[in-house]
């Protein structure tokens, strides 16, 4: 089963370190500009429900296993 974190949190010290590194990278011109607008799903509510049901029912894992069975090199891509 695969999962994804939807609520990330960190301790204040780590957050401070990350922010300092981000500021330094920005000052050095190493960061790309953020996208001009917030990214949003192109799927409507019904399509999101269908995808969630497919993933929750094991369809994604099954499809992934089939693809990897056909081409094992994709397993670590």
mmCIF file of the N, C-alpha and C atoms, coordinates in Angstrom:
data_MODEL
# 
_entry.id   MODEL 
# 
loop_
_atom_site.group_PDB 
_atom_site.id 
_atom_site.type_symbol 
_atom_site.label_atom_id 
_atom_site.label_alt_id 
_atom_site.label_comp_id 
_atom_site.label_asym_id 
_atom_site.label_entity_id 
_atom_site.label_seq_id 
_atom_site.pdbx_PDB_ins_code 
_atom_site.Cartn_x 
_atom_site.Cartn_y 
_atom_site.Cartn_z 
_atom_site.occupancy 
_atom_site.B_iso_or_equiv 
_atom_site.pdbx_formal_charge 
_atom_site.auth_seq_id 
_atom_site.auth_comp_id 
_atom_site.auth_asym_id 
_atom_site.auth_atom_id 
_atom_site.pdbx_PDB_model_num 
ATOM 1   N N  . UNK A 1 1  ? 0.835   -1.178 0.000   1.00 0.00 ? 1  UNK A N  1 
ATOM 2   C CA . UNK A 1 1  ? 0.000   0.000  0.000   1.00 0.00 ? 1  UNK A CA 1 
ATOM 3   C C  . UNK A 1 1  ? 0.878   1.239  0.000   1.00 0.00 ? 1  UNK A C  1 
ATOM 4   N N  . UNK A 1 2  ? 0.491   2.215  -0.757  1.00 0.00 ? 2  UNK A N  1 
ATOM 5   C CA . UNK A 1 2  ? 1.223   3.473  -0.822  1.00 0.00 ? 2  UNK A CA 1 
ATOM 6   C C  . UNK A 1 2  ? 0.414   4.549  -0.131  1.00 0.00 ? 2  UNK A C  1 
ATOM 7   N N  . UNK A 1 3  ? 1.091   5.512  0.455   1.00 0.00 ? 3  UNK A N  1 
ATOM 8   C CA . UNK A 1 3  ? 0.380   6.594  1.115   1.00 0.00 ? 3  UNK A CA 1 
ATOM 9   C C  . UNK A 1 3  ? 1.130   7.898  0.912   1.00 0.00 ? 3  UNK A C  1 
ATOM 10  N N  . UNK A 1 4  ? 0.454   8.992  1.183   1.00 0.00 ? 4  UNK A N  1 
ATOM 11  C CA . UNK A 1 4  ? 1.043   10.307 1.024   1.00 0.00 ? 4  UNK A CA 1 
ATOM 12  C C  . UNK A 1 4  ? 0.637   11.168 2.212   1.00 0.00 ? 4  UNK A C  1 
ATOM 13  N N  . UNK A 1 5  ? 1.587   11.886 2.770   1.00 0.00 ? 5  UNK A N  1 
ATOM 14  C CA . UNK A 1 5  ? 1.284   12.785 3.877   1.00 0.00 ? 5  UNK A CA 1 
ATOM 15  C C  . UNK A 1 5  ? 0.526   13.987 3.342   1.00 0.00 ? 5  UNK A C  1 
ATOM 16  N N  . UNK A 1 6  ? -0.517  14.365 4.016   1.00 0.00 ? 6  UNK A N  1 
ATOM 17  C CA . UNK A 1 6  ? -1.269  15.548 3.607   1.00 0.00 ? 6  UNK A CA 1 
ATOM 18  C C  . UNK A 1 6  ? -1.121  16.692 4.602   1.00 0.00 ? 6  UNK A C  1 
ATOM 19  N N  . UNK A 1 7  ? -0.651  16.378 5.785   1.00 0.00 ? 7  UNK A N  1 
ATOM 20  C CA . UNK A 1 7  ? -0.400  17.406 6.793   1.00 0.00 ? 7  UNK A CA 1 
ATOM 21  C C  . UNK A 1 7  ? 1.024   17.245 7.295   1.00 0.00 ? 7  UNK A C  1 
ATOM 22  N N  . UNK A 1 8  ? 1.878   18.129 6.847   1.00 0.00 ? 8  UNK A N  1 
ATOM 23  C CA . UNK A 1 8  ? 3.272   18.031 7.242   1.00 0.00 ? 8  UNK A CA 1 
ATOM 24  C C  . UNK A 1 8  ? 3.533   18.967 8.408   1.00 0.00 ? 8  UNK A C  1 
ATOM 25  N N  . UNK A 1 9  ? 4.352   18.525 9.324   1.00 0.00 ? 9  UNK A N  1 
ATOM 26  C CA . UNK A 1 9  ? 4.734   19.388 10.431  1.00 0.00 ? 9  UNK A CA 1 
ATOM 27  C C  . UNK A 1 9  ? 6.183   19.093 10.784  1.00 0.00 ? 9  UNK A C  1 
ATOM 28  N N  . UNK A 1 10 ? 6.818   20.047 11.412  1.00 0.00 ? 10 UNK A N  1 
ATOM 29  C CA . UNK A 1 10 ? 8.197   19.849 11.823  1.00 0.00 ? 10 UNK A CA 1 
ATOM 30  C C  . UNK A 1 10 ? 8.420   20.607 13.117  1.00 0.00 ? 10 UNK A C  1 
ATOM 31  N N  . UNK A 1 11 ? 9.511   20.294 13.748  1.00 0.00 ? 11 UNK A N  1 
ATOM 32  C CA . UNK A 1 11 ? 9.793   20.995 14.988  1.00 0.00 ? 11 UNK A CA 1 
ATOM 33  C C  . UNK A 1 11 ? 10.314  22.397 14.660  1.00 0.00 ? 11 UNK A C  1 
ATOM 34  N N  . UNK A 1 12 ? 10.178  23.337 15.573  1.00 0.00 ? 12 UNK A N  1 
ATOM 35  C CA . UNK A 1 12 ? 10.559  24.727 15.314  1.00 0.00 ? 12 UNK A CA 1 
ATOM 36  C C  . UNK A 1 12 ? 12.032  24.898 14.921  1.00 0.00 ? 12 UNK A C  1 
ATOM 37  N N  . UNK A 1 13 ? 12.919  24.111 15.507  1.00 0.00 ? 13 UNK A N  1 
ATOM 38  C CA . UNK A 1 13 ? 14.340  24.243 15.170  1.00 0.00 ? 13 UNK A CA 1 
ATOM 39  C C  . UNK A 1 13 ? 14.582  23.859 13.714  1.00 0.00 ? 13 UNK A C  1 
ATOM 40  N N  . UNK A 1 14 ? 13.986  22.742 13.289  1.00 0.00 ? 14 UNK A N  1 
ATOM 41  C CA . UNK A 1 14 ? 14.131  22.318 11.902  1.00 0.00 ? 14 UNK A CA 1 
ATOM 42  C C  . UNK A 1 14 ? 13.520  23.351 10.959  1.00 0.00 ? 14 UNK A C  1 
ATOM 43  N N  . UNK A 1 15 ? 12.356  23.870 11.308  1.00 0.00 ? 15 UNK A N  1 
ATOM 44  C CA . UNK A 1 15 ? 11.701  24.877 10.471  1.00 0.00 ? 15 UNK A CA 1 
ATOM 45  C C  . UNK A 1 15 ? 12.594  26.110 10.319  1.00 0.00 ? 15 UNK A C  1 
ATOM 46  N N  . UNK A 1 16 ? 13.253  26.494 11.388  1.00 0.00 ? 16 UNK A N  1 
ATOM 47  C CA . UNK A 1 16 ? 14.161  27.637 11.356  1.00 0.00 ? 16 UNK A CA 1 
ATOM 48  C C  . UNK A 1 16 ? 15.342  27.372 10.437  1.00 0.00 ? 16 UNK A C  1 
ATOM 49  N N  . UNK A 1 17 ? 15.899  26.185 10.521  1.00 0.00 ? 17 UNK A N  1 
ATOM 50  C CA . UNK A 1 17 ? 17.039  25.814 9.681   1.00 0.00 ? 17 UNK A CA 1 
ATOM 51  C C  . UNK A 1 17 ? 16.631  25.814 8.212   1.00 0.00 ? 17 UNK A C  1 
ATOM 52  N N  . UNK A 1 18 ? 15.470  25.235 7.923   1.00 0.00 ? 18 UNK A N  1 
ATOM 53  C CA . UNK A 1 18 ? 14.983  25.174 6.544   1.00 0.00 ? 18 UNK A CA 1 
ATOM 54  C C  . UNK A 1 18 ? 14.749  26.580 6.009   1.00 0.00 ? 18 UNK A C  1 
ATOM 55  N N  . UNK A 1 19 ? 14.132  27.446 6.806   1.00 0.00 ? 19 UNK A N  1 
ATOM 56  C CA . UNK A 1 19 ? 13.859  28.815 6.367   1.00 0.00 ? 19 UNK A CA 1 
ATOM 57  C C  . UNK A 1 19 ? 15.156  29.580 6.119   1.00 0.00 ? 19 UNK A C  1 
ATOM 58  N N  . UNK A 1 20 ? 16.145  29.378 6.979   1.00 0.00 ? 20 UNK A N  1 
ATOM 59  C CA . UNK A 1 20 ? 17.439  30.045 6.793   1.00 0.00 ? 20 UNK A CA 1 
ATOM 60  C C  . UNK A 1 20 ? 18.094  29.564 5.493   1.00 0.00 ? 20 UNK A C  1 
ATOM 61  N N  . UNK A 1 21 ? 18.064  28.266 5.254   1.00 0.00 ? 21 UNK A N  1 
ATOM 62  C CA . UNK A 1 21 ? 18.640  27.719 4.019   1.00 0.00 ? 21 UNK A CA 1 
ATOM 63  C C  . UNK A 1 21 ? 17.892  28.229 2.796   1.00 0.00 ? 21 UNK A C  1 
ATOM 64  N N  . UNK A 1 22 ? 16.576  28.310 2.899   1.00 0.00 ? 22 UNK A N  1 
ATOM 65  C CA . UNK A 1 22 ? 15.764  28.814 1.787   1.00 0.00 ? 22 UNK A CA 1 
ATOM 66  C C  . UNK A 1 22 ? 16.105  30.271 1.495   1.00 0.00 ? 22 UNK A C  1 
ATOM 67  N N  . UNK A 1 23 ? 16.262  31.066 2.532   1.00 0.00 ? 23 UNK A N  1 
ATOM 68  C CA . UNK A 1 23 ? 16.611  32.478 2.360   1.00 0.00 ? 23 UNK A CA 1 
ATOM 69  C C  . UNK A 1 23 ? 17.977  32.628 1.704   1.00 0.00 ? 23 UNK A C  1 
ATOM 70  N N  . UNK A 1 24 ? 18.931  31.826 2.137   1.00 0.00 ? 24 UNK A N  1 
ATOM 71  C CA . UNK A 1 24 ? 20.275  31.887 1.554   1.00 0.00 ? 24 UNK A CA 1 
ATOM 72  C C  . UNK A 1 24 ? 20.258  31.456 0.091   1.00 0.00 ? 24 UNK A C  1 
ATOM 73  N N  . UNK A 1 25 ? 19.497  30.419 -0.212  1.00 0.00 ? 25 UNK A N  1 
ATOM 74  C CA . UNK A 1 25 ? 19.399  29.950 -1.596  1.00 0.00 ? 25 UNK A CA 1 
ATOM 75  C C  . UNK A 1 25 ? 18.729  31.007 -2.467  1.00 0.00 ? 25 UNK A C  1 
ATOM 76  N N  . UNK A 1 26 ? 17.717  31.662 -1.936  1.00 0.00 ? 26 UNK A N  1 
ATOM 77  C CA . UNK A 1 26 ? 17.038  32.712 -2.696  1.00 0.00 ? 26 UNK A CA 1 
ATOM 78  C C  . UNK A 1 26 ? 17.982  33.874 -2.963  1.00 0.00 ? 26 UNK A C  1 
ATOM 79  N N  . UNK A 1 27 ? 18.745  34.275 -1.940  1.00 0.00 ? 27 UNK A N  1 
ATOM 80  C CA . UNK A 1 27 ? 19.696  35.377 -2.091  1.00 0.00 ? 27 UNK A CA 1 
ATOM 81  C C  . UNK A 1 27 ? 20.772  35.042 -3.120  1.00 0.00 ? 27 UNK A C  1 
ATOM 82  N N  . UNK A 1 28 ? 21.134  33.767 -3.216  1.00 0.00 ? 28 UNK A N  1 
ATOM 83  C CA . UNK A 1 28 ? 22.155  33.332 -4.169  1.00 0.00 ? 28 UNK A CA 1 
ATOM 84  C C  . UNK A 1 28 ? 21.568  33.088 -5.566  1.00 0.00 ? 28 UNK A C  1 
ATOM 85  N N  . UNK A 1 29 ? 20.254  33.267 -5.719  1.00 0.00 ? 29 UNK A N  1 
ATOM 86  C CA . UNK A 1 29 ? 19.619  33.066 -7.018  1.00 0.00 ? 29 UNK A CA 1 
ATOM 87  C C  . UNK A 1 29 ? 19.450  31.608 -7.388  1.00 0.00 ? 29 UNK A C  1 
ATOM 88  N N  . UNK A 1 30 ? 19.426  30.736 -6.392  1.00 0.00 ? 30 UNK A N  1 
ATOM 89  C CA . UNK A 1 30 ? 19.331  29.307 -6.658  1.00 0.00 ? 30 UNK A CA 1 
ATOM 90  C C  . UNK A 1 30 ? 17.904  28.764 -6.659  1.00 0.00 ? 30 UNK A C  1 
ATOM 91  N N  . UNK A 1 31 ? 16.939  29.585 -6.295  1.00 0.00 ? 31 UNK A N  1 
ATOM 92  C CA . UNK A 1 31 ? 15.550  29.131 -6.250  1.00 0.00 ? 31 UNK A CA 1 
ATOM 93  C C  . UNK A 1 31 ? 14.802  29.594 -7.486  1.00 0.00 ? 31 UNK A C  1 
ATOM 94  N N  . UNK A 1 32 ? 13.947  28.742 -7.988  1.00 0.00 ? 32 UNK A N  1 
ATOM 95  C CA . UNK A 1 32 ? 13.070  29.132 -9.089  1.00 0.00 ? 32 UNK A CA 1 
ATOM 96  C C  . UNK A 1 32 ? 11.947  29.992 -8.539  1.00 0.00 ? 32 UNK A C  1 
ATOM 97  N N  . UNK A 1 33 ? 11.375  30.788 -9.416  1.00 0.00 ? 33 UNK A N  1 
ATOM 98  C CA . UNK A 1 33 ? 10.224  31.585 -9.004  1.00 0.00 ? 33 UNK A CA 1 
ATOM 99  C C  . UNK A 1 33 ? 9.037   30.659 -8.762  1.00 0.00 ? 33 UNK A C  1 
ATOM 100 N N  . UNK A 1 34 ? 8.224   30.958 -7.752  1.00 0.00 ? 34 UNK A N  1 
ATOM 101 C CA . UNK A 1 34 ? 7.041   30.122 -7.518  1.00 0.00 ? 34 UNK A CA 1 
ATOM 102 C C  . UNK A 1 34 ? 6.058   30.269 -8.669  1.00 0.00 ? 34 UNK A C  1 
ATOM 103 N N  . UNK A 1 35 ? 5.177   29.297 -8.838  1.00 0.00 ? 35 UNK A N  1 
ATOM 104 C CA . UNK A 1 35 ? 4.185   29.418 -9.904  1.00 0.00 ? 35 UNK A CA 1 
ATOM 105 C C  . UNK A 1 35 ? 3.333   30.658 -9.667  1.00 0.00 ? 35 UNK A C  1 
ATOM 106 N N  . UNK A 1 36 ? 2.848   31.278 -10.730 1.00 0.00 ? 36 UNK A N  1 
ATOM 107 C CA . UNK A 1 36 ? 2.090   32.521 -10.586 1.00 0.00 ? 36 UNK A CA 1 
ATOM 108 C C  . UNK A 1 36 ? 0.761   32.356 -9.853  1.00 0.00 ? 36 UNK A C  1 
ATOM 109 N N  . UNK A 1 37 ? 0.226   31.163 -9.837  1.00 0.00 ? 37 UNK A N  1 
ATOM 110 C CA . UNK A 1 37 ? -1.037  30.940 -9.132  1.00 0.00 ? 37 UNK A CA 1 
ATOM 111 C C  . UNK A 1 37 ? -1.006  29.568 -8.475  1.00 0.00 ? 37 UNK A C  1 
ATOM 112 N N  . UNK A 1 38 ? -1.905  29.371 -7.538  1.00 0.00 ? 38 UNK A N  1 
ATOM 113 C CA . UNK A 1 38 ? -1.968  28.096 -6.835  1.00 0.00 ? 38 UNK A CA 1 
ATOM 114 C C  . UNK A 1 38 ? -2.383  27.001 -7.804  1.00 0.00 ? 38 UNK A C  1 
ATOM 115 N N  . UNK A 1 39 ? -1.708  25.868 -7.715  1.00 0.00 ? 39 UNK A N  1 
ATOM 116 C CA . UNK A 1 39 ? -2.059  24.736 -8.561  1.00 0.00 ? 39 UNK A CA 1 
ATOM 117 C C  . UNK A 1 39 ? -3.362  24.125 -8.059  1.00 0.00 ? 39 UNK A C  1 
ATOM 118 N N  . UNK A 1 40 ? -4.207  23.768 -8.963  1.00 0.00 ? 40 UNK A N  1 
ATOM 119 C CA . UNK A 1 40 ? -5.487  23.175 -8.600  1.00 0.00 ? 40 UNK A CA 1 
ATOM 120 C C  . UNK A 1 40 ? -5.727  21.936 -9.446  1.00 0.00 ? 40 UNK A C  1 
ATOM 121 N N  . UNK A 1 41 ? -6.475  21.017 -8.903  1.00 0.00 ? 41 UNK A N  1 
ATOM 122 C CA . UNK A 1 41 ? -6.806  19.801 -9.630  1.00 0.00 ? 41 UNK A CA 1 
ATOM 123 C C  . UNK A 1 41 ? -7.643  20.138 -10.855 1.00 0.00 ? 41 UNK A C  1 
ATOM 124 N N  . UNK A 1 42 ? -7.364  19.449 -11.936 1.00 0.00 ? 42 UNK A N  1 
ATOM 125 C CA . UNK A 1 42 ? -8.164  19.626 -13.142 1.00 0.00 ? 42 UNK A CA 1 
ATOM 126 C C  . UNK A 1 42 ? -9.356  18.678 -13.141 1.00 0.00 ? 42 UNK A C  1 
ATOM 127 N N  . UNK A 1 43 ? -9.431  17.824 -12.125 1.00 0.00 ? 43 UNK A N  1 
ATOM 128 C CA . UNK A 1 43 ? -10.531 16.871 -12.034 1.00 0.00 ? 43 UNK A CA 1 
ATOM 129 C C  . UNK A 1 43 ? -11.716 17.491 -11.307 1.00 0.00 ? 43 UNK A C  1 
ATOM 130 N N  . UNK A 1 44 ? -12.907 17.193 -11.791 1.00 0.00 ? 44 UNK A N  1 
ATOM 131 C CA . UNK A 1 44 ? -14.092 17.665 -11.076 1.00 0.00 ? 44 UNK A CA 1 
ATOM 132 C C  . UNK A 1 44 ? -14.337 16.774 -9.861  1.00 0.00 ? 44 UNK A C  1 
ATOM 133 N N  . UNK A 1 45 ? -15.289 17.140 -9.041  1.00 0.00 ? 45 UNK A N  1 
ATOM 134 C CA . UNK A 1 45 ? -15.533 16.414 -7.786  1.00 0.00 ? 45 UNK A CA 1 
ATOM 135 C C  . UNK A 1 45 ? -15.854 14.935 -8.037  1.00 0.00 ? 45 UNK A C  1 
ATOM 136 N N  . UNK A 1 46 ? -16.651 14.640 -9.032  1.00 0.00 ? 46 UNK A N  1 
ATOM 137 C CA . UNK A 1 46 ? -17.018 13.243 -9.321  1.00 0.00 ? 46 UNK A CA 1 
ATOM 138 C C  . UNK A 1 46 ? -15.789 12.446 -9.747  1.00 0.00 ? 46 UNK A C  1 
ATOM 139 N N  . UNK A 1 47 ? -14.955 13.024 -10.602 1.00 0.00 ? 47 UNK A N  1 
ATOM 140 C CA . UNK A 1 47 ? -13.753 12.329 -11.045 1.00 0.00 ? 47 UNK A CA 1 
ATOM 141 C C  . UNK A 1 47 ? -12.812 12.080 -9.866  1.00 0.00 ? 47 UNK A C  1 
ATOM 142 N N  . UNK A 1 48 ? -12.699 13.041 -8.952  1.00 0.00 ? 48 UNK A N  1 
ATOM 143 C CA . UNK A 1 48 ? -11.859 12.844 -7.764  1.00 0.00 ? 48 UNK A CA 1 
ATOM 144 C C  . UNK A 1 48 ? -12.391 11.693 -6.920  1.00 0.00 ? 48 UNK A C  1 
ATOM 145 N N  . UNK A 1 49 ? -13.713 11.585 -6.802  1.00 0.00 ? 49 UNK A N  1 
ATOM 146 C CA . UNK A 1 49 ? -14.316 10.475 -6.051  1.00 0.00 ? 49 UNK A CA 1 
ATOM 147 C C  . UNK A 1 49 ? -13.982 9.130  -6.700  1.00 0.00 ? 49 UNK A C  1 
ATOM 148 N N  . UNK A 1 50 ? -14.070 9.080  -8.022  1.00 0.00 ? 50 UNK A N  1 
ATOM 149 C CA . UNK A 1 50 ? -13.791 7.841  -8.749  1.00 0.00 ? 50 UNK A CA 1 
ATOM 150 C C  . UNK A 1 50 ? -12.336 7.432  -8.552  1.00 0.00 ? 50 UNK A C  1 
ATOM 151 N N  . UNK A 1 51 ? -11.424 8.384  -8.671  1.00 0.00 ? 51 UNK A N  1 
ATOM 152 C CA . UNK A 1 51 ? -9.999  8.085  -8.493  1.00 0.00 ? 51 UNK A CA 1 
ATOM 153 C C  . UNK A 1 51 ? -9.744  7.632  -7.059  1.00 0.00 ? 51 UNK A C  1 
ATOM 154 N N  . UNK A 1 52 ? -10.319 8.319  -6.088  1.00 0.00 ? 52 UNK A N  1 
ATOM 155 C CA . UNK A 1 52 ? -10.125 7.932  -4.684  1.00 0.00 ? 52 UNK A CA 1 
ATOM 156 C C  . UNK A 1 52 ? -10.658 6.528  -4.434  1.00 0.00 ? 52 UNK A C  1 
ATOM 157 N N  . UNK A 1 53 ? -11.786 6.189  -5.021  1.00 0.00 ? 53 UNK A N  1 
ATOM 158 C CA . UNK A 1 53 ? -12.363 4.855  -4.862  1.00 0.00 ? 53 UNK A CA 1 
ATOM 159 C C  . UNK A 1 53 ? -11.459 3.803  -5.504  1.00 0.00 ? 53 UNK A C  1 
ATOM 160 N N  . UNK A 1 54 ? -10.928 4.116  -6.683  1.00 0.00 ? 54 UNK A N  1 
ATOM 161 C CA . UNK A 1 54 ? -10.037 3.198  -7.390  1.00 0.00 ? 54 UNK A CA 1 
ATOM 162 C C  . UNK A 1 54 ? -8.777  2.940  -6.569  1.00 0.00 ? 54 UNK A C  1 
ATOM 163 N N  . UNK A 1 55 ? -8.185  4.017  -6.043  1.00 0.00 ? 55 UNK A N  1 
ATOM 164 C CA . UNK A 1 55 ? -6.985  3.865  -5.223  1.00 0.00 ? 55 UNK A CA 1 
ATOM 165 C C  . UNK A 1 55 ? -7.313  3.111  -3.939  1.00 0.00 ? 55 UNK A C  1 
ATOM 166 N N  . UNK A 1 56 ? -8.391  3.493  -3.277  1.00 0.00 ? 56 UNK A N  1 
ATOM 167 C CA . UNK A 1 56 ? -8.786  2.851  -2.028  1.00 0.00 ? 56 UNK A CA 1 
ATOM 168 C C  . UNK A 1 56 ? -9.144  1.389  -2.190  1.00 0.00 ? 56 UNK A C  1 
ATOM 169 N N  . UNK A 1 57 ? -9.632  1.021  -3.364  1.00 0.00 ? 57 UNK A N  1 
ATOM 170 C CA . UNK A 1 57 ? -10.010 -0.364 -3.623  1.00 0.00 ? 57 UNK A CA 1 
ATOM 171 C C  . UNK A 1 57 ? -8.869  -1.235 -4.120  1.00 0.00 ? 57 UNK A C  1 
ATOM 172 N N  . UNK A 1 58 ? -7.673  -0.667 -4.185  1.00 0.00 ? 58 UNK A N  1 
ATOM 173 C CA . UNK A 1 58 ? -6.517  -1.445 -4.610  1.00 0.00 ? 58 UNK A CA 1 
ATOM 174 C C  . UNK A 1 58 ? -6.232  -1.410 -6.093  1.00 0.00 ? 58 UNK A C  1 
ATOM 175 N N  . UNK A 1 59 ? -7.025  -0.677 -6.851  1.00 0.00 ? 59 UNK A N  1 
ATOM 176 C CA . UNK A 1 59 ? -6.832  -0.611 -8.301  1.00 0.00 ? 59 UNK A CA 1 
ATOM 177 C C  . UNK A 1 59 ? -5.492  -0.024 -8.706  1.00 0.00 ? 59 UNK A C  1 
ATOM 178 N N  . UNK A 1 60 ? -5.067  1.019  -7.998  1.00 0.00 ? 60 UNK A N  1 
ATOM 179 C CA . UNK A 1 60 ? -3.781  1.636  -8.320  1.00 0.00 ? 60 UNK A CA 1 
ATOM 180 C C  . UNK A 1 60 ? -2.641  0.653  -8.081  1.00 0.00 ? 60 UNK A C  1 
ATOM 181 N N  . UNK A 1 61 ? -2.643  0.012  -6.917  1.00 0.00 ? 61 UNK A N  1 
ATOM 182 C CA . UNK A 1 61 ? -1.579  -0.946 -6.605  1.00 0.00 ? 61 UNK A CA 1 
ATOM 183 C C  . UNK A 1 61 ? -1.551  -2.091 -7.612  1.00 0.00 ? 61 UNK A C  1 
ATOM 184 N N  . UNK A 1 62 ? -2.731  -2.548 -8.022  1.00 0.00 ? 62 UNK A N  1 
ATOM 185 C CA . UNK A 1 62 ? -2.798  -3.632 -9.006  1.00 0.00 ? 62 UNK A CA 1 
ATOM 186 C C  . UNK A 1 62 ? -2.247  -3.178 -10.353 1.00 0.00 ? 62 UNK A C  1 
ATOM 187 N N  . UNK A 1 63 ? -2.636  -1.983 -10.792 1.00 0.00 ? 63 UNK A N  1 
ATOM 188 C CA . UNK A 1 63 ? -2.138  -1.467 -12.066 1.00 0.00 ? 63 UNK A CA 1 
ATOM 189 C C  . UNK A 1 63 ? -0.626  -1.271 -12.014 1.00 0.00 ? 63 UNK A C  1 
ATOM 190 N N  . UNK A 1 64 ? -0.140  -0.767 -10.897 1.00 0.00 ? 64 UNK A N  1 
ATOM 191 C CA . UNK A 1 64 ? 1.291   -0.571 -10.727 1.00 0.00 ? 64 UNK A CA 1 
ATOM 192 C C  . UNK A 1 64 ? 2.032   -1.907 -10.798 1.00 0.00 ? 64 UNK A C  1 
ATOM 193 N N  . UNK A 1 65 ? 1.509   -2.915 -10.132 1.00 0.00 ? 65 UNK A N  1 
ATOM 194 C CA . UNK A 1 65 ? 2.130   -4.240 -10.156 1.00 0.00 ? 65 UNK A CA 1 
ATOM 195 C C  . UNK A 1 65 ? 2.167   -4.804 -11.577 1.00 0.00 ? 65 UNK A C  1 
ATOM 196 N N  . UNK A 1 66 ? 1.107   -4.573 -12.353 1.00 0.00 ? 66 UNK A N  1 
ATOM 197 C CA . UNK A 1 66 ? 1.065   -5.061 -13.729 1.00 0.00 ? 66 UNK A CA 1 
ATOM 198 C C  . UNK A 1 66 ? 2.117   -4.369 -14.593 1.00 0.00 ? 66 UNK A C  1 
ATOM 199 N N  . UNK A 1 67 ? 2.258   -3.066 -14.419 1.00 0.00 ? 67 UNK A N  1 
ATOM 200 C CA . UNK A 1 67 ? 3.250   -2.313 -15.195 1.00 0.00 ? 67 UNK A CA 1 
ATOM 201 C C  . UNK A 1 67 ? 4.655   -2.784 -14.842 1.00 0.00 ? 67 UNK A C  1 
ATOM 202 N N  . UNK A 1 68 ? 4.913   -2.974 -13.556 1.00 0.00 ? 68 UNK A N  1 
ATOM 203 C CA . UNK A 1 68 ? 6.241   -3.418 -13.114 1.00 0.00 ? 68 UNK A CA 1 
ATOM 204 C C  . UNK A 1 68 ? 6.519   -4.844 -13.592 1.00 0.00 ? 68 UNK A C  1 
ATOM 205 N N  . UNK A 1 69 ? 5.484   -5.672 -13.627 1.00 0.00 ? 69 UNK A N  1 
ATOM 206 C CA . UNK A 1 69 ? 5.668   -7.040 -14.118 1.00 0.00 ? 69 UNK A CA 1 
ATOM 207 C C  . UNK A 1 69 ? 6.070   -7.038 -15.592 1.00 0.00 ? 69 UNK A C  1 
ATOM 208 N N  . UNK A 1 70 ? 5.526   -6.109 -16.355 1.00 0.00 ? 70 UNK A N  1 
ATOM 209 C CA . UNK A 1 70 ? 5.866   -6.008 -17.777 1.00 0.00 ? 70 UNK A CA 1 
ATOM 210 C C  . UNK A 1 70 ? 7.253   -5.429 -17.993 1.00 0.00 ? 70 UNK A C  1 
ATOM 211 N N  . UNK A 1 71 ? 7.669   -4.517 -17.120 1.00 0.00 ? 71 UNK A N  1 
ATOM 212 C CA . UNK A 1 71 ? 8.980   -3.869 -17.261 1.00 0.00 ? 71 UNK A CA 1 
ATOM 213 C C  . UNK A 1 71 ? 9.580   -3.649 -15.874 1.00 0.00 ? 71 UNK A C  1 
ATOM 214 N N  . UNK A 1 72 ? 10.304  -4.635 -15.347 1.00 0.00 ? 72 UNK A N  1 
ATOM 215 C CA . UNK A 1 72 ? 10.843  -4.553 -13.989 1.00 0.00 ? 72 UNK A CA 1 
ATOM 216 C C  . UNK A 1 72 ? 11.755  -3.351 -13.765 1.00 0.00 ? 72 UNK A C  1 
ATOM 217 N N  . UNK A 1 73 ? 12.357  -2.810 -14.809 1.00 0.00 ? 73 UNK A N  1 
ATOM 218 C CA . UNK A 1 73 ? 13.216  -1.639 -14.630 1.00 0.00 ? 73 UNK A CA 1 
ATOM 219 C C  . UNK A 1 73 ? 12.442  -0.420 -14.130 1.00 0.00 ? 73 UNK A C  1 
ATOM 220 N N  . UNK A 1 74 ? 11.134  -0.429 -14.333 1.00 0.00 ? 74 UNK A N  1 
ATOM 221 C CA . UNK A 1 74 ? 10.319  0.695  -13.867 1.00 0.00 ? 74 UNK A CA 1 
ATOM 222 C C  . UNK A 1 74 ? 10.092  0.671  -12.360 1.00 0.00 ? 74 UNK A C  1 
ATOM 223 N N  . UNK A 1 75 ? 10.408  -0.426 -11.714 1.00 0.00 ? 75 UNK A N  1 
ATOM 224 C CA . UNK A 1 75 ? 10.149  -0.575 -10.280 1.00 0.00 ? 75 UNK A CA 1 
ATOM 225 C C  . UNK A 1 75 ? 10.877  0.471  -9.453  1.00 0.00 ? 75 UNK A C  1 
ATOM 226 N N  . UNK A 1 76 ? 12.017  0.921  -9.915  1.00 0.00 ? 76 UNK A N  1 
ATOM 227 C CA . UNK A 1 76 ? 12.765  1.906  -9.127  1.00 0.00 ? 76 UNK A CA 1 
ATOM 228 C C  . UNK A 1 76 ? 12.846  3.265  -9.806  1.00 0.00 ? 76 UNK A C  1 
ATOM 229 N N  . UNK A 1 77 ? 11.932  3.524  -10.693 1.00 0.00 ? 77 UNK A N  1 
ATOM 230 C CA . UNK A 1 77 ? 11.906  4.810  -11.396 1.00 0.00 ? 77 UNK A CA 1 
ATOM 231 C C  . UNK A 1 77 ? 11.096  5.818  -10.630 1.00 0.00 ? 77 UNK A C  1 
# 
